[in-house]
Amino acid sequence: MTYNNNKKYDLFDDLQRNLSNVVDTIINHPYIHALEKKQIRKDKLEIFVCEQFHIIANDKRNFAFMISKTSNDAASKLFID
């Protein structure tokens, strides 16, 4: 990330730019293209879906843990949202 001293630094512009790069990477990922072309076998897709289910369940459990450890409402709201 580079900063231009002549312009006001805008954190939100950088965040938006970085997030748009992430979105572009996801949208243009070969796996997504293979899904669109129906080149992923059903059994492989089922594995992916099950893995995502467990990841999300663990994330929810970890967020609940983090909420219980936060010292203020702003921090807990971050994990709740």
N, CA, C and O atoms as a GROMACS GRO file, in nm:
protein
  324
    1MET      N    1   0.084  -0.115   0.000
    1MET     CA    2   0.000   0.000   0.000
    1MET      C    3   0.090   0.124   0.000
    1MET      O    4   0.174   0.138   0.088
    2THR      N    5   0.073   0.211  -0.097
    2THR     CA    6   0.154   0.332  -0.102
    2THR      C    7   0.069   0.451  -0.063
    2THR      O    8  -0.052   0.453  -0.083
    3TYR      N    9   0.135   0.550  -0.006
    3TYR     CA   10   0.067   0.670   0.040
    3TYR      C   11   0.118   0.789  -0.039
    3TYR      O   12   0.238   0.802  -0.061
    4ASN      N   13   0.029   0.872  -0.082
    4ASN     CA   14   0.064   0.993  -0.154
    4ASN      C   15   0.051   1.109  -0.056
    4ASN      O   16  -0.058   1.138  -0.008
    5ASN      N   17   0.163   1.176  -0.027
    5ASN     CA   18   0.161   1.285   0.071
    5ASN      C   19   0.084   1.406   0.021
    5ASN      O   20   0.043   1.489   0.101
    6ASN      N   21   0.063   1.418  -0.109
    6ASN     CA   22  -0.008   1.533  -0.165
    6ASN      C   23  -0.159   1.519  -0.157
    6ASN      O   24  -0.231   1.617  -0.174
    7LYS      N   25  -0.207   1.401  -0.132
    7LYS     CA   26  -0.351   1.377  -0.126
    7LYS      C   27  -0.389   1.325   0.011
    7LYS      O   28  -0.310   1.262   0.081
    8LYS      N   29  -0.510   1.355   0.047
    8LYS     CA   30  -0.560   1.303   0.174
    8LYS      C   31  -0.573   1.151   0.162
    8LYS      O   32  -0.637   1.100   0.071
    9TYR      N   33  -0.511   1.080   0.256
    9TYR     CA   34  -0.518   0.935   0.258
    9TYR      C   35  -0.658   0.892   0.299
    9TYR      O   36  -0.709   0.938   0.401
   10ASP      N   37  -0.718   0.805   0.222
   10ASP     CA   38  -0.854   0.760   0.252
   10ASP      C   39  -0.854   0.609   0.272
   10ASP      O   40  -0.842   0.532   0.177
   11LEU      N   41  -0.868   0.570   0.395
   11LEU     CA   42  -0.868   0.429   0.431
   11LEU      C   43  -0.976   0.352   0.356
   11LEU      O   44  -0.954   0.239   0.314
   12PHE      N   45  -1.092   0.413   0.341
   12PHE     CA   46  -1.203   0.344   0.277
   12PHE      C   47  -1.177   0.317   0.130
   12PHE      O   48  -1.219   0.214   0.077
   13ASP      N   49  -1.108   0.408   0.063
   13ASP     CA   50  -1.071   0.383  -0.077
   13ASP      C   51  -0.978   0.263  -0.088
   13ASP      O   52  -0.994   0.179  -0.176
   14ASP      N   53  -0.881   0.255   0.002
   14ASP     CA   54  -0.789   0.141   0.002
   14ASP      C   55  -0.862   0.010   0.033
   14ASP      O   56  -0.837  -0.092  -0.031
   15LEU      N   57  -0.952   0.015   0.130
   15LEU     CA   58  -1.028  -0.105   0.164
   15LEU      C   59  -1.114  -0.151   0.046
   15LEU      O   60  -1.119  -0.270   0.014
   16GLN      N   61  -1.180  -0.056  -0.017
   16GLN     CA   62  -1.265  -0.091  -0.131
   16GLN      C   63  -1.182  -0.149  -0.244
   16GLN      O   64  -1.222  -0.247  -0.307
   17ARG      N   65  -1.067  -0.090  -0.271
   17ARG     CA   66  -0.980  -0.138  -0.377
   17ARG      C   67  -0.932  -0.280  -0.345
   17ARG      O   68  -0.933  -0.368  -0.431
   18ASN      N   69  -0.889  -0.302  -0.220
   18ASN     CA   70  -0.841  -0.434  -0.181
   18ASN      C   71  -0.952  -0.538  -0.186
   18ASN      O   72  -0.930  -0.650  -0.230
   19LEU      N   73  -1.071  -0.500  -0.139
   19LEU     CA   74  -1.182  -0.594  -0.142
   19LEU      C   75  -1.225  -0.624  -0.285
   19LEU      O   76  -1.262  -0.738  -0.316
   20SER      N   77  -1.221  -0.525  -0.372
   20SER     CA   78  -1.259  -0.552  -0.510
   20SER      C   79  -1.159  -0.647  -0.575
   20SER      O   80  -1.196  -0.726  -0.661
   21ASN      N   81  -1.031  -0.639  -0.535
   21ASN     CA   82  -0.932  -0.735  -0.584
   21ASN      C   83  -0.964  -0.876  -0.537
   21ASN      O   84  -0.949  -0.972  -0.612
   22VAL      N   85  -1.008  -0.888  -0.412
   22VAL     CA   86  -1.045  -1.020  -0.358
   22VAL      C   87  -1.166  -1.074  -0.433
   22VAL      O   88  -1.168  -1.192  -0.471
   23VAL      N   89  -1.266  -0.990  -0.454
   23VAL     CA   90  -1.386  -1.032  -0.526
   23VAL      C   91  -1.350  -1.076  -0.668
   23VAL      O   92  -1.398  -1.179  -0.715
   24ASP      N   93  -1.266  -0.999  -0.736
   24ASP     CA   94  -1.223  -1.036  -0.871
   24ASP      C   95  -1.150  -1.171  -0.871
   24ASP      O   96  -1.171  -1.253  -0.961
   25THR      N   97  -1.066  -1.193  -0.771
   25THR     CA   98  -0.993  -1.320  -0.761
   25THR      C   99  -1.089  -1.436  -0.744
   25THR      O  100  -1.071  -1.541  -0.805
   26ILE      N  101  -1.190  -1.418  -0.661
   26ILE     CA  102  -1.289  -1.525  -0.638
   26ILE      C  103  -1.370  -1.550  -0.764
   26ILE      O  104  -1.386  -1.665  -0.806
   27ILE      N  105  -1.421  -1.444  -0.825
   27ILE     CA  106  -1.504  -1.458  -0.944
   27ILE      C  107  -1.428  -1.524  -1.059
   27ILE      O  108  -1.485  -1.600  -1.137
   28ASN      N  109  -1.300  -1.495  -1.070
   28ASN     CA  110  -1.220  -1.547  -1.181
   28ASN      C  111  -1.142  -1.673  -1.145
   28ASN      O  112  -1.054  -1.714  -1.220
   29HIS      N  113  -1.175  -1.733  -1.032
   29HIS     CA  114  -1.105  -1.855  -0.989
   29HIS      C  115  -1.142  -1.971  -1.082
   29HIS      O  116  -1.258  -1.985  -1.121
   30PRO      N  117  -1.044  -2.054  -1.117
   30PRO     CA  118  -1.072  -2.168  -1.206
   30PRO      C  119  -1.181  -2.262  -1.154
   30PRO      O  120  -1.254  -2.320  -1.234
   31TYR      N  121  -1.194  -2.277  -1.023
   31TYR     CA  122  -1.297  -2.364  -0.967
   31TYR      C  123  -1.436  -2.311  -1.002
   31TYR      O  124  -1.525  -2.388  -1.037
   32ILE      N  125  -1.454  -2.180  -0.994
   32ILE     CA  126  -1.583  -2.119  -1.028
   32ILE      C  127  -1.615  -2.141  -1.175
   32ILE      O  128  -1.728  -2.173  -1.210
   33HIS      N  129  -1.515  -2.124  -1.260
   33HIS     CA  130  -1.536  -2.146  -1.404
   33HIS      C  131  -1.570  -2.292  -1.431
   33HIS      O  132  -1.656  -2.322  -1.515
   34ALA      N  133  -1.504  -2.383  -1.361
   34ALA     CA  134  -1.533  -2.526  -1.378
   34ALA      C  135  -1.675  -2.558  -1.332
   34ALA      O  136  -1.743  -2.640  -1.393
   35LEU      N  137  -1.719  -2.495  -1.223
   35LEU     CA  138  -1.857  -2.515  -1.177
   35LEU      C  139  -1.957  -2.468  -1.282
   35LEU      O  140  -2.055  -2.536  -1.311
   36GLU      N  141  -1.931  -2.351  -1.338
   36GLU     CA  142  -2.021  -2.296  -1.440
   36GLU      C  143  -2.030  -2.388  -1.562
   36GLU      O  144  -2.135  -2.397  -1.627
   37LYS      N  145  -1.921  -2.455  -1.593
   37LYS     CA  146  -1.918  -2.544  -1.709
   37LYS      C  147  -1.958  -2.687  -1.672
   37LYS      O  148  -1.950  -2.778  -1.755
   38LYS      N  149  -2.001  -2.705  -1.547
   38LYS     CA  150  -2.043  -2.836  -1.495
   38LYS      C  151  -1.931  -2.940  -1.509
   38LYS      O  152  -1.956  -3.056  -1.544
   39GLN      N  153  -1.808  -2.896  -1.481
   39GLN     CA  154  -1.692  -2.984  -1.490
   39GLN      C  155  -1.650  -3.041  -1.353
   39GLN      O  156  -1.554  -3.117  -1.344
   40ILE      N  157  -1.723  -3.005  -1.248
   40ILE     CA  158  -1.694  -3.057  -1.115
   40ILE      C  159  -1.793  -3.169  -1.087
   40ILE      O  160  -1.914  -3.150  -1.094
   41ARG      N  161  -1.739  -3.286  -1.056
   41ARG     CA  162  -1.826  -3.399  -1.026
   41ARG      C  163  -1.905  -3.373  -0.898
   41ARG      O  164  -1.859  -3.301  -0.809
   42LYS      N  165  -2.024  -3.433  -0.890
   42LYS     CA  166  -2.113  -3.413  -0.776
   42LYS      C  167  -2.046  -3.455  -0.646
   42LYS      O  168  -2.061  -3.386  -0.545
   43ASP      N  169  -1.973  -3.565  -0.645
   43ASP     CA  170  -1.909  -3.610  -0.521
   43ASP      C  171  -1.803  -3.510  -0.474
   43ASP      O  172  -1.785  -3.491  -0.354
   44LYS      N  173  -1.732  -3.447  -0.567
   44LYS     CA  174  -1.632  -3.347  -0.530
   44LYS      C  175  -1.700  -3.220  -0.478
   44LYS      O  176  -1.650  -3.156  -0.386
   45LEU      N  177  -1.812  -3.184  -0.536
   45LEU     CA  178  -1.887  -3.069  -0.489
   45LEU      C  179  -1.944  -3.094  -0.349
   45LEU      O  180  -1.945  -3.003  -0.266
   46GLU      N  181  -1.990  -3.215  -0.324
   46GLU     CA  182  -2.042  -3.250  -0.191
   46GLU      C  183  -1.932  -3.238  -0.085
   46GLU      O  184  -1.958  -3.193   0.026
   47ILE      N  185  -1.811  -3.279  -0.119
   47ILE     CA  186  -1.698  -3.266  -0.025
   47ILE      C  187  -1.675  -3.120   0.008
   47ILE      O  188  -1.658  -3.083   0.124
   48PHE      N  189  -1.673  -3.037  -0.096
   48PHE     CA  190  -1.652  -2.893  -0.076
   48PHE      C  191  -1.760  -2.833   0.013
   48PHE      O  192  -1.730  -2.757   0.105
   49VAL      N  193  -1.886  -2.867  -0.013
   49VAL     CA  194  -1.997  -2.814   0.065
   49VAL      C  195  -1.986  -2.857   0.211
   49VAL      O  196  -2.008  -2.777   0.302
   50CYS      N  197  -1.951  -2.982   0.236
   50CYS     CA  198  -1.936  -3.031   0.373
   50CYS      C  199  -1.822  -2.960   0.445
   50CYS      O  200  -1.834  -2.924   0.562
   51GLU      N  201  -1.711  -2.940   0.374
   51GLU     CA  202  -1.598  -2.867   0.434
   51GLU      C  203  -1.640  -2.726   0.472
   51GLU      O  204  -1.608  -2.678   0.581
   52GLN      N  205  -1.711  -2.659   0.383
   52GLN     CA  206  -1.757  -2.522   0.412
   52GLN      C  207  -1.853  -2.520   0.530
   52GLN      O  208  -1.846  -2.429   0.613
   53PHE      N  209  -1.940  -2.618   0.540
   53PHE     CA  210  -2.033  -2.626   0.652
   53PHE      C  211  -1.956  -2.631   0.784
   53PHE      O  212  -1.990  -2.561   0.879
   54HIS      N  213  -1.852  -2.716   0.789
   54HIS     CA  214  -1.775  -2.730   0.913
   54HIS      C  215  -1.693  -2.605   0.942
   54HIS      O  216  -1.678  -2.566   1.058
   55ILE      N  217  -1.639  -2.542   0.839
   55ILE     CA  218  -1.564  -2.418   0.859
   55ILE      C  219  -1.654  -2.310   0.916
   55ILE      O  220  -1.617  -2.242   1.012
   56ILE      N  221  -1.773  -2.295   0.859
   56ILE     CA  222  -1.866  -2.191   0.906
   56ILE      C  223  -1.912  -2.221   1.048
   56ILE      O  224  -1.922  -2.130   1.130
   57ALA      N  225  -1.940  -2.347   1.078
   57ALA     CA  226  -1.981  -2.384   1.214
   57ALA      C  227  -1.870  -2.351   1.314
   57ALA      O  228  -1.897  -2.300   1.423
   58ASN      N  229  -1.745  -2.380   1.278
   58ASN     CA  230  -1.633  -2.348   1.366
   58ASN      C  231  -1.616  -2.197   1.380
   58ASN      O  232  -1.586  -2.148   1.489
   59ASP      N  233  -1.634  -2.123   1.271
   59ASP     CA  234  -1.625  -1.977   1.278
   59ASP      C  235  -1.730  -1.922   1.374
   59ASP      O  236  -1.699  -1.834   1.455
   60LYS      N  237  -1.852  -1.973   1.366
   60LYS     CA  238  -1.957  -1.925   1.456
   60LYS      C  239  -1.920  -1.954   1.602
   60LYS      O  240  -1.942  -1.870   1.689
   61ARG      N  241  -1.865  -2.070   1.627
   61ARG     CA  242  -1.824  -2.106   1.763
   61ARG      C  243  -1.710  -2.015   1.809
   61ARG      O  244  -1.709  -1.970   1.924
   62ASN      N  245  -1.614  -1.988   1.720
   62ASN     CA  246  -1.503  -1.900   1.754
   62ASN      C  247  -1.550  -1.757   1.779
   62ASN      O  248  -1.500  -1.690   1.869
   63PHE      N  249  -1.646  -1.709   1.698
   63PHE     CA  250  -1.700  -1.575   1.719
   63PHE      C  251  -1.770  -1.567   1.854
   63PHE      O  252  -1.756  -1.468   1.925
   64ALA      N  253  -1.845  -1.670   1.889
   64ALA     CA  254  -1.913  -1.672   2.019
   64ALA      C  255  -1.810  -1.665   2.132
   64ALA      O  256  -1.830  -1.596   2.231
   65PHE      N  257  -1.701  -1.737   2.116
   65PHE     CA  258  -1.594  -1.734   2.216
   65PHE      C  259  -1.534  -1.594   2.225
   65PHE      O  260  -1.512  -1.542   2.335
   66MET      N  261  -1.508  -1.532   2.109
   66MET     CA  262  -1.449  -1.398   2.108
   66MET      C  263  -1.544  -1.296   2.172
   66MET      O  264  -1.500  -1.206   2.243
   67ILE      N  265  -1.674  -1.311   2.147
   67ILE     CA  266  -1.772  -1.221   2.209
   67ILE      C  267  -1.765  -1.233   2.361
   67ILE      O  268  -1.774  -1.133   2.432
   68SER      N  269  -1.750  -1.355   2.409
   68SER     CA  270  -1.745  -1.375   2.554
   68SER      C  271  -1.618  -1.316   2.616
   68SER      O  272  -1.615  -1.291   2.737
   69LYS      N  273  -1.515  -1.294   2.536
   69LYS     CA  274  -1.386  -1.243   2.586
   69LYS      C  275  -1.368  -1.093   2.564
   69LYS      O  276  -1.272  -1.036   2.614
   70THR      N  277  -1.458  -1.028   2.489
   70THR     CA  278  -1.439  -0.886   2.460
   70THR      C  279  -1.459  -0.802   2.585
   70THR      O  280  -1.535  -0.837   2.676
   71SER      N  281  -1.389  -0.690   2.587
   71SER     CA  282  -1.395  -0.603   2.704
   71SER      C  283  -1.490  -0.485   2.686
   71SER      O  284  -1.515  -0.411   2.781
   72ASN      N  285  -1.545  -0.469   2.565
   72ASN     CA  286  -1.639  -0.357   2.546
   72ASN      C  287  -1.744  -0.392   2.442
   72ASN      O  288  -1.729  -0.488   2.366
   73ASP      N  289  -1.850  -0.312   2.440
   73ASP     CA  290  -1.962  -0.338   2.349
   73ASP      C  291  -1.925  -0.325   2.202
   73ASP      O  292  -1.977  -0.399   2.118
   74ALA      N  293  -1.835  -0.232   2.168
   74ALA     CA  294  -1.796  -0.212   2.028
   74ALA      C  295  -1.728  -0.338   1.974
   74ALA      O  296  -1.754  -0.379   1.861
   75ALA      N  297  -1.641  -0.397   2.055
   75ALA     CA  298  -1.571  -0.518   2.012
   75ALA      C  299  -1.669  -0.635   1.997
   75ALA      O  300  -1.660  -0.712   1.901
   76SER      N  301  -1.761  -0.650   2.092
   76SER     CA  302  -1.855  -0.760   2.082
   76SER      C  303  -1.949  -0.742   1.963
   76SER      O  304  -1.988  -0.839   1.899
   77LYS      N  305  -1.987  -0.617   1.933
   77LYS     CA  306  -2.073  -0.589   1.819
   77LYS      C  307  -2.004  -0.631   1.688
   77LYS      O  308  -2.069  -0.680   1.596
   78LEU      N  309  -1.873  -0.610   1.682
   78LEU     CA  310  -1.797  -0.650   1.564
   78LEU      C  311  -1.816  -0.798   1.535
   78LEU      O  312  -1.840  -0.836   1.421
   79PHE      N  313  -1.806  -0.882   1.637
   79PHE     CA  314  -1.820  -1.026   1.616
   79PHE      C  315  -1.965  -1.069   1.598
   79PHE      O  316  -1.993  -1.167   1.529
   80ILE      N  317  -2.057  -0.997   1.659
   80ILE     CA  318  -2.199  -1.029   1.642
   80ILE      C  319  -2.242  -1.000   1.499
   80ILE      O  320  -2.312  -1.079   1.436
   81ASP      N  321  -2.198  -0.883   1.448
   81ASP     CA  322  -2.235  -0.846   1.310
   81ASP      C  323  -2.170  -0.938   1.210
   81ASP      O  324  -2.189  -0.921   1.090
   0.00000   0.00000   0.00000
